């Protein structure tokens, strides 16, 4: 077998192995919580005219893996954060147990809205592969 | 015969699902929970029963506090219908629960109009109205938004749709996003009532 052919076969075998692993290996995450924090000094930075974006317009969660949204206000002043008003030092923990798209009015966003997309638990091999691929892409 | 690998895979899947279910029910609440809870800002408005409506008057009861308006075509009817179903499911326990529905549209929502509107879902639900200024202050205290949007010759509101759950001590304990079924409210009300 030529070197080039061997290389292609090796790449194909490695890809197939990775795909098989991604399909069969049970999914797990270190924590179910997706945490967002308003850091100290955020209000002051906003008042100084600086753009501070903490929450994205869209947040993606997955049932059974990462399905708890946690918001924490570490600033010294109350803040509208996502769907709620939070006092200094306060946290808000919102669990999700149904796959759906949730819309929240949020003045922190230019659109005035925040969307939380909760995907179902990826229970099939194809869903596991897709979940791993999406997670990898988002991390990149 | 099941191979060892397949058995391990199935066991892993079952364990993951079990852990998922256990973690989801760990706090018990279906709504989002505040930690630490803060005192619910008090307010006095005009009740749909023709009496002044003061929030602190309901200390000792669990309060579900929602914001909306009677001309709302989408969110409010569903929310109020959910409240009515939850109250019915609570049975006798509903005596310790008060639903308050504060309008964002004082121009059209008079006490009489509110009584007719909320009463059509459940007569135990109380509506509240006030001046623009009073209502704006209440919304600010609760972080509630309400944006008036022209709609032909009329107008509508884009408003916050989440529901505050206030415990017997008058503290904001949780916030239920729009769209949860009555069973979720009943679940959380039972938790708060047991305390």
HADDOCK unambig.tbl for C-alpha pairs under 7 A between the chains (distance, minus, plus):
assign (segid A and resid 26 and name CA) (segid B and resid 9 and name CA) 6.81 0.50 0.50
assign (segid A and resid 26 and name CA) (segid B and resid 12 and name CA) 6.08 0.50 0.50
assign (segid A and resid 26 and name CA) (segid B and resid 13 and name CA) 5.96 0.50 0.50
assign (segid A and resid 64 and name CA) (segid B and resid 17 and name CA) 6.89 0.50 0.50
assign (segid A and resid 64 and name CA) (segid B and resid 20 and name CA) 4.60 0.50 0.50
assign (segid A and resid 80 and name CA) (segid B and resid 143 and name CA) 6.40 0.50 0.50
assign (segid A and resid 84 and name CA) (segid B and resid 143 and name CA) 6.03 0.50 0.50
assign (segid A and resid 85 and name CA) (segid B and resid 142 and name CA) 6.43 0.50 0.50
assign (segid A and resid 85 and name CA) (segid B and resid 143 and name CA) 4.74 0.50 0.50
assign (segid A and resid 90 and name CA) (segid B and resid 34 and name CA) 6.86 0.50 0.50
assign (segid A and resid 90 and name CA) (segid B and resid 35 and name CA) 5.59 0.50 0.50
assign (segid A and resid 90 and name CA) (segid B and resid 36 and name CA) 5.84 0.50 0.50
assign (segid A and resid 91 and name CA) (segid B and resid 34 and name CA) 5.74 0.50 0.50
assign (segid A and resid 91 and name CA) (segid B and resid 35 and name CA) 5.20 0.50 0.50
assign (segid A and resid 92 and name CA) (segid B and resid 32 and name CA) 6.29 0.50 0.50
assign (segid A and resid 92 and name CA) (segid B and resid 33 and name CA) 5.45 0.50 0.50
assign (segid A and resid 92 and name CA) (segid B and resid 34 and name CA) 4.61 0.50 0.50
assign (segid A and resid 92 and name CA) (segid B and resid 35 and name CA) 6.38 0.50 0.50
assign (segid A and resid 93 and name CA) (segid B and resid 32 and name CA) 5.12 0.50 0.50
assign (segid A and resid 93 and name CA) (segid B and resid 33 and name CA) 5.20 0.50 0.50
assign (segid A and resid 93 and name CA) (segid B and resid 34 and name CA) 6.66 0.50 0.50
assign (segid A and resid 94 and name CA) (segid B and resid 31 and name CA) 6.31 0.50 0.50
assign (segid A and resid 94 and name CA) (segid B and resid 32 and name CA) 3.78 0.50 0.50
assign (segid A and resid 94 and name CA) (segid B and resid 33 and name CA) 6.40 0.50 0.50
assign (segid A and resid 95 and name CA) (segid B and resid 24 and name CA) 6.88 0.50 0.50
assign (segid A and resid 95 and name CA) (segid B and resid 30 and name CA) 6.72 0.50 0.50
assign (segid A and resid 95 and name CA) (segid B and resid 32 and name CA) 6.40 0.50 0.50
assign (segid A and resid 105 and name CA) (segid B and resid 160 and name CA) 5.68 0.50 0.50
